[in-house]
Amino acid sequence: MPAFFCYGQSAIYKKFGINEGLPSSETYDLYQDSLGYIWITTDRGLSRFDGETFTNYNVSEGLPNEVVFHFFEESNHKLWFSAKNKKLYYFDPLKYPIKFKAFEFNHLLDSFYIQSPLAGHIKRFKQVGDTFYISYPNIPGYLALKTNNSFHFYHDKFKNKETNNLPNTEIHIDPNFSFTKLNLSTIKNDSILVYNHSDHKTYRTIHQIKTPLDIEKIELIKCNYSPNETVLILHKELIILKAGKLIVKKLNGSGNDIKRLSNHHLLVATDLGLLEYDADYNLIHHFFPQQFITSVLIDQNQGIWATSIQNGIYHIQNTNILELTVDGRKFPGRKLTFNGDYLFIINGKFNTSIFKNNQLLHQTNKTYFTKRNDFIAGNDKKLNAILGPNFPFYINTNNESLNSYYVGTSKDKYFVSASGKYLGVKTNTQKVHFEFISALEIYEIVALNDSIIYLATDNGFYTYNYNRKTILEKSANADSFFHKPQRIIRTFNDYYIAGSESNGLAIFNDSVFFKINMQDGLLDNHPTGIALINDSVFWMSSYSGLNKVTCRFKTNTFNIQSFTQSNTGFLSNEITDIKLNKDTLWATTKTGTFCFQKDIKVKQNKTYFNIDSISIENTKILPQEAIYAEVNEVISIYYQFIDYRIGKKQDIEYRLSNKEKTPWKKVNANQLFLQSNKYGKYHLQIRTKNDQRIIYEHVVFIMKPFWVKWDFILLAIILLCLVLYMIIQVFVFINDKKRQREIDKIKLEIKAINAQMNPHFTFNTINSIQHYLIQNDIVGGINYLNDYAKIVRKSLEFSRREIISLQEEIDFLFLYANLEKKRFEKNFNFKFVSKINLEPSAIFIPSLLLQPIIENAIIHGINAIEYKGELVIGIHEEKKCYLIEIIDNGLGFDHTNVMHSTNSYGLKIVNERLNIYNEGLKIKQPITFEFKDPINQTGTKVSIRINKHIKK
């Protein structure tokens, strides 16, 4: 198509590097196998590309070393390569898993002096005694190695009529030769000779280039042979031998590779970019300047792949997709429109670019438009018109508010909406006249004939008779679907295709209405443009790419194809508008504008079935000899199928079974979803519905769930035993710890008894009784002795009880205080104050907990003062504990080290008992000491916090 080669267009390419999955950005060579996979050599191993992901192979997968330079294809599709150890290796890219094997006759190479591990070319002829022809850079001649353990090195004798001695030969084998001939290029002194070794015994000279030539350096790099011409790279020169003529082209850098396109264009890889020469050897493109391009590949779709030393690989799409550029400038847009040969790209309210034959004519900055119109209007001096699909016409723009226009056409009329609420009509001879029709906001106009039009409004669809100036009826079938229609076109068979703001597409006429949305295969439910190809095929653009929709109006069915940036090379998926002009589809995006041929016609007469991709639970896998999935996992297979014998796509059926009686199921769209809840080996079969021809078969293994595998069951039993053992150990540990706490508690109780029955206290009591006897106070001595007996009795009783009530503790302390009053002949007040609602008899504490503190208060505090003493026990309630305070007005003392004093044994026991009963409350200090009067440092206040949940 001529438009693809017009001024101002350049090819679109994609770059793949480490971020896209390549093992290295240093790449050397490319090869495409018969399945379509691209193989790449790098300094970090091999990589296989399936169009989306890279699968990498290195030493861990069996490569002899990671650095692989060049591929050499054998006639049976095996790929050969030379390694750093100066040996040859091969693998079959079509067999999975990939296995790398060493050449079984590598030992024959050991007797051949090889200066470089990198083979120049390797070719194998099974038809001629299974012979390998191998050439090496910088080594004159070539090696003919036969698998019968014999080889011959053709170096110093070429049997031909010109010479019997070629001491300085450098030979390259034609990479495209057939088994009937072996083309060789060699350098003899200052001449280049091209030979045809047709019978593998004698040589026939095809070309001879004699000096002097304007050649910088005689160094043979690459050869490309065809029946009519031979192309050689000599360092920085391109040598073409054609019809007895010699053509020399200077390259911009050192040449590395040559490939020929189907249009006879020549691609040359250099260390300063990729060059494209036309059929007359004129340079027409220079791709990737300043990039060291090591090799080039033409894929099955005539796309161009190039490897580079620093930036990975480049992929140039077939020139069917081209970007519109002028001197490197891009032209992003929001809308497109054509008027004859004029292309208008509208980008924003005040920016429109006008092209003719792809040459930029003008850019205006005063353009009025809306996002849905098929034309533009402006008051720029060079653009003072509305441009319709077929011809321009002028309008009255005195009312500056009339700056939003929509157009609908019939045979000879334009119906125009302005500012949403006005409607006018225009013919070739009349100026447009606007009339107010309603308060409806008009988004689109579709003319049914010269008088009846469709109005798409913010309140649905209306039928309007322009001649009568009346709204006839509201279209009920489309009303529930459309809200702010985005685009409406009329097909050639009187159907209408309309896009909604968020519901996808609708196809309808007076009696038919059906919808198409993302569930049916659209990329997006928000169309941005519709371009009609014929009465049943149209393109739809969206912010997610392009869809090509083929409709069957008789059955209300359709087929949808998707085209995105990843599978086509578009500039962007966010396509804002499309227009079809002649045979070219134009699309504009936020990053630029591009075009491509509206349809690619495939001329075949067979059934075409191809698997695009296979995914398991949305994770893509490589096509293999078998598919492995788990129970209930969804296997998604996306495919393309066309039967060229009938010229269209057939309906197909599938079954997944291990029994012949499994029923066939119909396949919808171009995707197949498989799932099984039973493990085992299954056979997937796909056949045509009409003639029941099997067109695809695959083995599917549904793997056993891990919980029914013996290794998992054994592991589960072992883990269960370990868990049970750990639980038992935990219980044993807890019981041991609990038992130890009980033992500790008993020991502390014993210590408490010993502290309470202090022999010193008994000794003091005897002295007091002796004092009464000396004073002949028999009654006083007897009373003192009775009180002492009560205390001893209570102490013995409490020693057998772990818990007592607070009331019992207070009663005991009153007995003890009265006895101490008599002993010291000291009168002091002793009282108990409760600030909680509970009775003391309902509160329980460890027995005799407070006695050591009361003893300290009397002996060390009150006994040392001359004034009347006071001793008060108070109790308060906190969140998790009771606060018991013991306050005296005696002589104060230093409290900082009271718990560490040698005379505080009883207090230490109290502290240990509190820690046991307060376990789990996170109380750092269960007993604290402070001055009652901190200023004068007199009196003592002891605070005790005890668990409030102690039970009797």
CORBELJO-V669213 format. One record per backbone hydrogen bond with DSSP energy under -1.0 kcal/mol. NH is the residue of the N-H (numbers start at 0). CO is the residue of the C=O. E is the energy in kcal/mol with one decimal. If there is no record, write none. Layout:
nh=NH co=CO e=E
nh=NH co=CO e=E
//
This chain:
nh=3 co=0 e=-1.9
nh=4 co=1 e=-2.1
nh=5 co=2 e=-1.1
nh=9 co=322 e=-1.6
nh=13 co=314 e=-2.5
nh=15 co=312 e=-2.9
nh=20 co=17 e=-1.3
nh=21 co=16 e=-2.1
nh=26 co=307 e=-2.9
nh=27 co=40 e=-2.6
nh=30 co=38 e=-1.6
nh=32 co=36 e=-2.0
nh=35 co=32 e=-1.7
nh=37 co=48 e=-2.2
nh=38 co=30 e=-3.8
nh=39 co=46 e=-2.7
nh=40 co=28 e=-2.0
nh=41 co=44 e=-1.6
nh=42 co=25 e=-1.3
nh=44 co=65 e=-2.0
nh=45 co=56 e=-2.0
nh=46 co=39 e=-1.9
nh=47 co=54 e=-2.7
nh=48 co=37 e=-3.0
nh=49 co=52 e=-1.9
nh=54 co=47 e=-2.8
nh=56 co=45 e=-3.1
nh=60 co=57 e=-1.5
nh=61 co=58 e=-1.8
nh=62 co=57 e=-1.7
nh=67 co=41 e=-2.0
nh=71 co=79 e=-1.7
nh=73 co=77 e=-3.0
nh=76 co=73 e=-1.9
nh=78 co=90 e=-2.8
nh=79 co=71 e=-3.0
nh=80 co=88 e=-2.4
nh=82 co=86 e=-2.2
nh=85 co=82 e=-1.7
nh=88 co=80 e=-2.6
nh=89 co=100 e=-2.6
nh=90 co=78 e=-1.6
nh=94 co=91 e=-1.3
nh=100 co=89 e=-2.8
nh=102 co=87 e=-2.8
nh=105 co=102 e=-1.7
nh=107 co=104 e=-1.4
nh=111 co=108 e=-1.6
nh=119 co=134 e=-2.9
nh=120 co=134 e=-1.4
nh=122 co=132 e=-2.2
nh=124 co=130 e=-3.1
nh=130 co=124 e=-2.4
nh=131 co=144 e=-3.5
nh=132 co=122 e=-3.5
nh=133 co=142 e=-2.7
nh=134 co=120 e=-2.2
nh=138 co=135 e=-1.5
nh=141 co=153 e=-1.7
nh=142 co=133 e=-3.2
nh=143 co=151 e=-3.0
nh=144 co=131 e=-3.1
nh=145 co=149 e=-3.0
nh=146 co=129 e=-1.4
nh=151 co=143 e=-2.7
nh=153 co=141 e=-2.3
nh=154 co=152 e=-1.1
nh=159 co=157 e=-1.6
nh=171 co=184 e=-1.4
nh=173 co=182 e=-1.9
nh=176 co=173 e=-1.2
nh=180 co=177 e=-1.2
nh=183 co=194 e=-2.0
nh=184 co=171 e=-1.5
nh=185 co=192 e=-2.9
nh=187 co=190 e=-2.9
nh=190 co=187 e=-3.1
nh=191 co=208 e=-2.1
nh=192 co=185 e=-2.8
nh=193 co=206 e=-2.7
nh=194 co=183 e=-3.3
nh=195 co=203 e=-2.1
nh=196 co=181 e=-2.7
nh=197 co=195 e=-1.5
nh=202 co=158 e=-1.3
nh=203 co=195 e=-1.4
nh=205 co=193 e=-3.4
nh=206 co=193 e=-1.3
nh=208 co=191 e=-2.9
nh=214 co=212 e=-2.3
nh=218 co=216 e=-1.3
nh=220 co=232 e=-3.0
nh=223 co=230 e=-2.3
nh=225 co=228 e=-1.9
nh=229 co=240 e=-2.1
nh=230 co=223 e=-3.1
nh=231 co=238 e=-2.8
nh=232 co=221 e=-2.3
nh=233 co=236 e=-2.6
nh=234 co=218 e=-1.1
nh=236 co=233 e=-1.6
nh=237 co=248 e=-3.0
nh=238 co=231 e=-3.1
nh=239 co=246 e=-3.0
nh=240 co=229 e=-3.1
nh=241 co=244 e=-2.3
nh=244 co=241 e=-2.6
nh=246 co=239 e=-2.6
nh=248 co=237 e=-2.6
nh=250 co=235 e=-2.9
nh=254 co=234 e=-3.2
nh=255 co=268 e=-3.8
nh=256 co=268 e=-1.2
nh=258 co=266 e=-2.2
nh=260 co=264 e=-2.9
nh=263 co=260 e=-1.7
nh=265 co=276 e=-2.5
nh=266 co=258 e=-3.4
nh=267 co=274 e=-2.4
nh=268 co=256 e=-2.2
nh=269 co=272 e=-2.4
nh=270 co=253 e=-1.4
nh=272 co=269 e=-1.1
nh=272 co=290 e=-1.2
nh=273 co=286 e=-2.8
nh=274 co=267 e=-2.7
nh=275 co=284 e=-2.3
nh=276 co=265 e=-3.1
nh=277 co=281 e=-2.4
nh=280 co=277 e=-2.2
nh=283 co=275 e=-2.9
nh=284 co=275 e=-1.4
nh=286 co=273 e=-3.0
nh=289 co=271 e=-1.1
nh=290 co=287 e=-1.7
nh=292 co=269 e=-2.4
nh=292 co=290 e=-1.2
nh=293 co=306 e=-1.9
nh=296 co=304 e=-2.8
nh=298 co=302 e=-2.6
nh=301 co=298 e=-1.9
nh=303 co=315 e=-2.5
nh=304 co=296 e=-2.7
nh=305 co=313 e=-2.3
nh=306 co=294 e=-1.9
nh=307 co=311 e=-1.9
nh=308 co=291 e=-1.8
nh=311 co=24 e=-2.9
nh=312 co=15 e=-2.2
nh=313 co=305 e=-2.7
nh=314 co=13 e=-2.8
nh=315 co=303 e=-3.3
nh=316 co=11 e=-1.6
nh=320 co=317 e=-1.9
nh=321 co=594 e=-2.3
nh=322 co=9 e=-2.4
nh=323 co=592 e=-3.2
nh=324 co=7 e=-3.8
nh=325 co=328 e=-1.6
nh=328 co=325 e=-2.3
nh=332 co=588 e=-2.4
nh=333 co=345 e=-4.1
nh=334 co=345 e=-1.9
nh=336 co=343 e=-1.6
nh=338 co=341 e=-2.3
nh=341 co=338 e=-2.0
nh=342 co=354 e=-2.8
nh=343 co=336 e=-2.9
nh=344 co=352 e=-2.7
nh=345 co=334 e=-2.6
nh=346 co=350 e=-3.0
nh=350 co=347 e=-1.0
nh=351 co=363 e=-2.2
nh=352 co=344 e=-2.6
nh=353 co=361 e=-3.0
nh=354 co=342 e=-2.9
nh=355 co=358 e=-2.1
nh=356 co=340 e=-1.2
nh=358 co=355 e=-1.7
nh=360 co=353 e=-3.1
nh=361 co=353 e=-1.4
nh=363 co=351 e=-2.4
nh=367 co=376 e=-3.0
nh=376 co=367 e=-1.8
nh=382 co=379 e=-1.5
nh=385 co=392 e=-2.0
nh=386 co=375 e=-1.3
nh=387 co=390 e=-1.3
nh=392 co=385 e=-2.2
nh=399 co=397 e=-1.0
nh=401 co=398 e=-1.9
nh=402 co=400 e=-2.1
nh=405 co=416 e=-1.7
nh=407 co=414 e=-2.3
nh=409 co=412 e=-2.1
nh=413 co=425 e=-2.8
nh=414 co=407 e=-3.7
nh=415 co=423 e=-2.7
nh=416 co=405 e=-2.5
nh=417 co=421 e=-1.5
nh=418 co=403 e=-2.0
nh=421 co=417 e=-1.6
nh=422 co=434 e=-2.9
nh=423 co=415 e=-3.2
nh=425 co=413 e=-2.4
nh=434 co=422 e=-2.1
nh=436 co=420 e=-2.0
nh=441 co=419 e=-2.0
nh=442 co=455 e=-3.6
nh=443 co=455 e=-1.4
nh=445 co=453 e=-2.0
nh=447 co=451 e=-2.3
nh=448 co=451 e=-1.8
nh=452 co=463 e=-2.5
nh=453 co=445 e=-3.9
nh=454 co=461 e=-2.9
nh=455 co=443 e=-2.5
nh=456 co=459 e=-2.8
nh=457 co=440 e=-1.2
nh=459 co=456 e=-1.4
nh=461 co=454 e=-2.2
nh=462 co=472 e=-2.8
nh=463 co=452 e=-2.9
nh=464 co=469 e=-2.8
nh=465 co=450 e=-3.3
nh=468 co=464 e=-1.2
nh=469 co=464 e=-1.6
nh=471 co=462 e=-2.3
nh=474 co=460 e=-2.0
nh=481 co=477 e=-2.2
nh=485 co=498 e=-3.1
nh=488 co=496 e=-2.4
nh=490 co=494 e=-3.2
nh=493 co=490 e=-1.2
nh=495 co=507 e=-2.8
nh=496 co=488 e=-2.6
nh=497 co=505 e=-2.6
nh=498 co=486 e=-2.4
nh=499 co=503 e=-2.6
nh=503 co=524 e=-2.4
nh=504 co=515 e=-3.1
nh=505 co=497 e=-2.6
nh=506 co=513 e=-2.7
nh=507 co=495 e=-2.3
nh=508 co=511 e=-2.2
nh=513 co=506 e=-2.1
nh=515 co=504 e=-2.5
nh=519 co=516 e=-1.5
nh=520 co=517 e=-1.0
nh=521 co=516 e=-1.6
nh=527 co=540 e=-3.0
nh=528 co=540 e=-1.1
nh=530 co=538 e=-2.3
nh=532 co=536 e=-2.4
nh=533 co=536 e=-1.8
nh=537 co=548 e=-2.1
nh=538 co=530 e=-3.2
nh=539 co=546 e=-2.6
nh=540 co=528 e=-2.5
nh=541 co=544 e=-1.7
nh=544 co=572 e=-1.0
nh=545 co=562 e=-2.9
nh=546 co=539 e=-2.5
nh=547 co=560 e=-2.4
nh=548 co=537 e=-2.9
nh=549 co=558 e=-2.8
nh=550 co=535 e=-3.6
nh=551 co=556 e=-3.2
nh=555 co=551 e=-1.2
nh=556 co=551 e=-1.6
nh=558 co=549 e=-2.3
nh=560 co=547 e=-2.3
nh=562 co=545 e=-2.8
nh=567 co=563 e=-1.2
nh=568 co=564 e=-1.4
nh=574 co=541 e=-1.9
nh=574 co=572 e=-1.9
nh=575 co=587 e=-2.2
nh=576 co=587 e=-1.1
nh=578 co=585 e=-2.2
nh=580 co=583 e=-2.9
nh=583 co=580 e=-2.2
nh=584 co=595 e=-3.1
nh=585 co=578 e=-3.3
nh=586 co=593 e=-2.8
nh=587 co=576 e=-2.2
nh=588 co=591 e=-2.7
nh=593 co=586 e=-2.6
nh=594 co=321 e=-2.4
nh=595 co=584 e=-1.8
nh=597 co=582 e=-2.1
nh=603 co=601 e=-1.1
nh=607 co=641 e=-3.2
nh=609 co=639 e=-2.7
nh=611 co=637 e=-2.5
nh=612 co=637 e=-1.5
nh=614 co=635 e=-2.9
nh=615 co=618 e=-2.8
nh=616 co=633 e=-2.6
nh=618 co=615 e=-1.3
nh=620 co=613 e=-2.9
nh=626 co=698 e=-2.5
nh=628 co=700 e=-2.5
nh=631 co=675 e=-3.2
nh=632 co=629 e=-1.7
nh=634 co=673 e=-2.8
nh=635 co=614 e=-3.2
nh=636 co=671 e=-3.0
nh=637 co=612 e=-2.6
nh=638 co=669 e=-1.8
nh=639 co=609 e=-2.6
nh=641 co=607 e=-2.4
nh=642 co=647 e=-1.4
nh=643 co=605 e=-1.9
nh=645 co=642 e=-1.1
nh=647 co=642 e=-1.2
nh=652 co=686 e=-2.7
nh=653 co=664 e=-2.6
nh=654 co=684 e=-1.7
nh=656 co=682 e=-1.8
nh=661 co=658 e=-1.2
nh=664 co=653 e=-3.0
nh=666 co=651 e=-2.1
nh=670 co=667 e=-1.2
nh=671 co=636 e=-2.4
nh=673 co=634 e=-2.7
nh=679 co=701 e=-2.3
nh=681 co=699 e=-3.4
nh=682 co=656 e=-2.6
nh=683 co=697 e=-3.4
nh=684 co=654 e=-2.1
nh=685 co=695 e=-2.5
nh=686 co=652 e=-2.4
nh=687 co=692 e=-2.0
nh=688 co=650 e=-2.8
nh=694 co=685 e=-2.7
nh=695 co=685 e=-1.4
nh=697 co=683 e=-2.2
nh=699 co=681 e=-2.5
nh=700 co=626 e=-3.6
nh=701 co=679 e=-2.9
nh=702 co=628 e=-3.5
nh=707 co=704 e=-1.9
nh=712 co=708 e=-2.4
nh=713 co=709 e=-2.9
nh=714 co=710 e=-2.1
nh=715 co=711 e=-2.9
nh=716 co=712 e=-2.4
nh=717 co=713 e=-2.3
nh=718 co=714 e=-2.7
nh=719 co=715 e=-2.6
nh=720 co=716 e=-2.5
nh=721 co=717 e=-2.3
nh=722 co=718 e=-2.6
nh=723 co=719 e=-2.7
nh=724 co=720 e=-2.6
nh=725 co=721 e=-2.5
nh=726 co=722 e=-2.5
nh=727 co=723 e=-2.6
nh=728 co=724 e=-2.4
nh=729 co=725 e=-2.3
nh=730 co=726 e=-2.5
nh=731 co=727 e=-2.6
nh=732 co=728 e=-2.5
nh=733 co=729 e=-2.7
nh=734 co=730 e=-2.7
nh=735 co=731 e=-2.6
nh=736 co=732 e=-2.4
nh=737 co=733 e=-2.6
nh=738 co=734 e=-2.7
nh=739 co=735 e=-2.4
nh=740 co=736 e=-2.1
nh=741 co=737 e=-2.1
nh=742 co=738 e=-2.2
nh=743 co=739 e=-2.7
nh=744 co=740 e=-2.7
nh=745 co=741 e=-2.4
nh=746 co=742 e=-2.5
nh=747 co=743 e=-2.3
nh=748 co=744 e=-2.3
nh=749 co=745 e=-2.3
nh=750 co=746 e=-2.3
nh=751 co=747 e=-2.5
nh=752 co=748 e=-2.3
nh=753 co=749 e=-2.5
nh=754 co=750 e=-2.3
nh=755 co=751 e=-2.8
nh=756 co=752 e=-2.7
nh=761 co=757 e=-1.7
nh=762 co=758 e=-2.8
nh=763 co=759 e=-2.3
nh=764 co=760 e=-2.1
nh=765 co=761 e=-2.2
nh=766 co=762 e=-1.9
nh=767 co=763 e=-2.2
nh=768 co=764 e=-2.3
nh=769 co=765 e=-2.4
nh=770 co=766 e=-2.0
nh=771 co=767 e=-1.8
nh=772 co=768 e=-1.9
nh=773 co=769 e=-2.2
nh=774 co=770 e=-1.8
nh=775 co=772 e=-1.4
nh=776 co=771 e=-3.0
nh=777 co=775 e=-1.3
nh=780 co=776 e=-2.3
nh=781 co=777 e=-2.4
nh=782 co=778 e=-2.8
nh=783 co=779 e=-2.4
nh=784 co=780 e=-2.5
nh=785 co=781 e=-2.5
nh=786 co=782 e=-2.6
nh=787 co=783 e=-2.4
nh=788 co=784 e=-2.2
nh=789 co=785 e=-2.2
nh=790 co=786 e=-2.1
nh=791 co=787 e=-2.4
nh=792 co=788 e=-2.5
nh=793 co=789 e=-2.7
nh=794 co=790 e=-2.6
nh=795 co=791 e=-2.3
nh=796 co=792 e=-2.2
nh=797 co=793 e=-3.1
nh=798 co=794 e=-1.7
nh=799 co=796 e=-1.1
nh=800 co=797 e=-1.1
nh=803 co=844 e=-2.4
nh=805 co=839 e=-1.0
nh=805 co=842 e=-2.9
nh=806 co=839 e=-1.0
nh=808 co=804 e=-1.9
nh=809 co=805 e=-2.4
nh=810 co=806 e=-2.4
nh=811 co=807 e=-2.1
nh=812 co=808 e=-2.0
nh=813 co=809 e=-2.2
nh=814 co=810 e=-1.8
nh=815 co=811 e=-2.2
nh=816 co=812 e=-2.7
nh=817 co=813 e=-2.4
nh=818 co=814 e=-2.0
nh=819 co=815 e=-1.9
nh=820 co=816 e=-2.3
nh=821 co=817 e=-1.9
nh=822 co=818 e=-2.0
nh=823 co=819 e=-2.5
nh=825 co=820 e=-1.7
nh=828 co=868 e=-2.6
nh=830 co=870 e=-2.2
nh=832 co=872 e=-3.3
nh=834 co=874 e=-2.1
nh=841 co=838 e=-2.1
nh=842 co=839 e=-1.2
nh=844 co=803 e=-2.6
nh=846 co=801 e=-1.8
nh=848 co=845 e=-1.2
nh=853 co=849 e=-2.1
nh=854 co=850 e=-2.5
nh=855 co=851 e=-1.9
nh=856 co=852 e=-2.2
nh=857 co=853 e=-2.1
nh=858 co=854 e=-2.6
nh=859 co=855 e=-2.2
nh=861 co=856 e=-2.2
nh=862 co=857 e=-2.3
nh=864 co=861 e=-1.7
nh=870 co=828 e=-2.6
nh=871 co=886 e=-2.7
nh=872 co=830 e=-2.4
nh=873 co=884 e=-3.0
nh=874 co=832 e=-1.5
nh=875 co=882 e=-2.7
nh=877 co=880 e=-2.8
nh=881 co=945 e=-2.9
nh=882 co=875 e=-2.9
nh=883 co=943 e=-3.1
nh=884 co=873 e=-2.6
nh=885 co=941 e=-2.4
nh=886 co=871 e=-2.6
nh=887 co=939 e=-2.3
nh=888 co=869 e=-1.3
nh=890 co=860 e=-2.0
nh=897 co=894 e=-1.3
nh=903 co=900 e=-1.3
nh=907 co=903 e=-2.0
nh=908 co=904 e=-1.7
nh=909 co=905 e=-1.9
nh=910 co=906 e=-2.3
nh=911 co=907 e=-2.3
nh=912 co=908 e=-2.4
nh=913 co=909 e=-2.2
nh=914 co=910 e=-1.9
nh=915 co=911 e=-1.6
nh=916 co=912 e=-2.1
nh=917 co=913 e=-2.1
nh=918 co=915 e=-1.1
nh=920 co=917 e=-2.3
nh=927 co=942 e=-2.2
nh=929 co=940 e=-1.5
nh=932 co=937 e=-2.6
nh=936 co=932 e=-1.7
nh=937 co=932 e=-1.3
nh=938 co=889 e=-2.4
nh=939 co=887 e=-1.5
nh=940 co=929 e=-3.2
nh=941 co=885 e=-2.5
nh=942 co=927 e=-2.3
nh=943 co=883 e=-2.7
nh=944 co=925 e=-2.6
nh=945 co=881 e=-2.3
nh=947 co=879 e=-1.4
//
